[in-house]
Amino acid sequence: MDNNWKTASKADRAALYHVARAIADTTDLSVEAVMEEAFGHKLMVGTDYLSNFRSGAIGRPKAKLIHAWIAERHPETAHAVDPRLFPKPNTNAWDNYIEERGIRGKLQIKRFTKDELNLIKKVKDRDAPDATLKLGEEFCFFLRSDIHVHAIGFERYKGEWYLMPLGPNSSHTFQLQSDEPHFPIDENGEIERLSEESDLDMHRFAFIVSQNANDLPCTPDTKDIGQTAILHYIDVLFSA
């Protein structure tokens, strides 16, 4: 679809409902609340907006407002649900490098369930998240390595990249042990539990590993990555 909502078909508008439904399922909003946020006002009492939206009968101007609101606030989740309506957001050189050179599928998430670690599903669909976690749910990362390597991690949320202080004393770099594929690890060699408490929607985690610590970038910049460095990434959807 060319996203010209002036001529959007009924099927296009119904497809938009499914995206709005997915946004509602991963946030603390209802579909009605998504619509109100997009319209900038409360829904009129006595009008069955939800049924009209679900069936694709919602007005095209209203569909355009909903699409614009979702595209601005939840672009990655929307793309994962319907890449036709929501093409991949614009990316920079670092994002392109990850897409082209990064390895997806080896870096994994494990959740803590009754003090046991359970592996979350592996990658099946490239446009779908690799894992889904609830806010506050405890997890750690898992990456098997044949050798001890140095590592650094970055997290992307809503288009911005951030360094992850996962090393000892909150340092940015750490060592990944070949005999212990879980991380982060504290000073006593125990697995540290991570959780996301507030930021809903899609997060991308990228880890660069190398035998040579000098090959690790200090910032998300392709110019700083050494020749021996290998990049792994995973997409995680956090829901309410």
N, C-alpha and C positions, 0 to 999 in steps of 0.2 A: 504494500500500500504506500502511496506517496504522501500520506498524512494530510491530504486535502479534505478536511472534515466537512467542507461545503457539499461534497458529493459522496460522503461516506455511506456505504451500503448498510443495510440492517445487520448483516453478518459482521461487518466491521465494528459496529456499535455494540453488538452482543459480545464480541471478542474482547472489547475494551472492558466490559463488565467483569469478565473472568480475571483480567489483570487487576482491576480494583478489588475484586474478591480476594485475590492472593495478597495484595497489599494489606488489606484488613486483617487477614489471617496471621500476618507476621508483625503486626503492630497492635497498639491498644485502641485502634480506631475501628468503627463499623463501616460498612460500605456507605451508609447514609452520612456518616461523619466525613468520609472522603469526599462525597459529593458537596457537602456544606462547605468544606475547606476550599474546594475548587470554585464554587459559586460565590463564595464570600458572604453568604447569608444562610439563615436557617431554611430548611425545606418547608414549603407551604403545606399547612395542615389540610388533609383531605385529598391530596394528590398522591397516587401510588407511584412515586418515582422509582422505587426499587423494582417493581414488576416491569415497568416500562424499560428500565435500564437493562434488566436481565434478558428481556426478549428482543432487545435491539431497537425498541421503539422510541427511545429517548431522543430528544431533539438534537440535531447536528451541532448547533452552537453550544449546547450544554456538553455534548461529547467532546468538543474541542477544548473546553475549559478543563474537563476532567483529565484529558490526555496531557495537556500542558502542565497541570499540577503534578501529575505522577512523574512526567518526564523530568521535572525540576527536582523533585524531592526523593524519588525512588527509582532512578534510571536503571541501576544494575538489576534489581529484582524484576522490574518490568521487562527488561531485555531477556532475562532468563525465562520468564513466563511466555512472552510473545515477541520474539525478535523481529517479526514482520511489522508490528505496530510500533515497536520501540527498538530501532537499530542500535548497535553498540555505540555507547557514548564516545565522544572524541577522546583520543588518548595521546599521551606525549611519548617522547623517545623511550623513557623508562618502561612505560606500559607496553609499548610495541616490542621492546627487547624481551620482556617476560613472555609475551604471547608467542614470539618467534623462537626464542632460545630456551625458555624455561621448561622444566620437566614437570608434568602434571600426573599425579597418580602414585608417586612414591612417598611424598610427604603426606602424612595422614593425621587425622584427629582421633584421639581416644577419650571417651568420657568416663567419668568415675561413677560406677553404680554399685552401691553397697561395698565401697572400698575396693572394688575390682575395676580393672580397665577393660572397656569393651570397644572394639574397633567399629567405627561408623562406616557406612557403606562406601564402596569404592566408586571411582568415576564411571559413569555409564554414558551420560549425555554431556557433551562439551558445553552446551549452553545452560546446563542446570548446575546448581551448587553441588560441591562435593560432599558437603555435610550440612546438617541443620541442627542447631542447638537452641535451647531456650535461654533467655536472659537469666543469669545467675547459675546456670548449669556448669559444673566444674569439668575441666578437660585439660589435656596436655597434648603436645605434639609427638609424633612418632616418625622417625626417619632412619632407616637402616643404612649403616655405612660399613664397608669392609675394613676401613682404617680410621684412626683418630683424625679428625679434621677440625679446623677452626670454622666458626660460623657466626653469622650476623643475621638478624631478622628485621623485616619491615612489614608494616600493616597498612593497607589502603582502606579508607572509609570515605564514602561520598567524594571520590576523586582526589583526595589528599593522602599522601604517604607519610608515615610516621615510623621512627626508629623504635624498636622494641627492646627495652632493657631487661633481657633474659639471662644475662651473665651474673657471675658472683658479685654481690654488693651492687646490684642493679647496673652493672656494666653492659655495654652494648654487644661486645663480642664474648664468645664462650667456646668451649670445646665440646664437640659431639663425640662420645665414646663409641667405639665399635661394638663393645660388649653391653652397652646400655642405650638402646635406640630411642628411649623416651626423654623428653626435655620440656621445660627447663629442670635442671637439677640444682639443689641447694648446696651449701658448703659441706653438709654432712652426707652428700651423695643420695639424698632422698628426692623423689619426684615432687616438684612444686605444682600445686593446683592453680590453674588459671580460670577466670570466668569473665564474661562480659556482663556488666550490670545495667547499662543504660542505652547503648547505641544499637538500635534495631536495624535490620536490613542486611545487605550483603557486605561482607568483609573479605578482602583478599590478603592472605599471608604469604610472603615470599622470603625464603631463606637462601643465602649464598654461602656455600661451603668450599673450603680449599685447604690443602695441606700447608699452604703458605699463607700466613696471616696477612702478609702485605698485599695479597690479591683481593682482599675483602674491601668493598667500598664503605666509606663512612657515611655516605648519603646516597639516596636513590638516584644515582647518576651512572650511566653506562660507561663514561670515560674512566671511571675509577675501578672498574672490574678487571682483575688480572686474568691472564691467559689460562691459568689452571683452575679458575673458579667455576663452580657448577651451581646453577640456580634451580631451586624447586619451589613450586607454589601450590596453593590450595584455596578454593573459594568456599566460604562458610556463611550460611544464612542464619542470623540470629533472630528469633521470633519471640513474641510476648508469651 
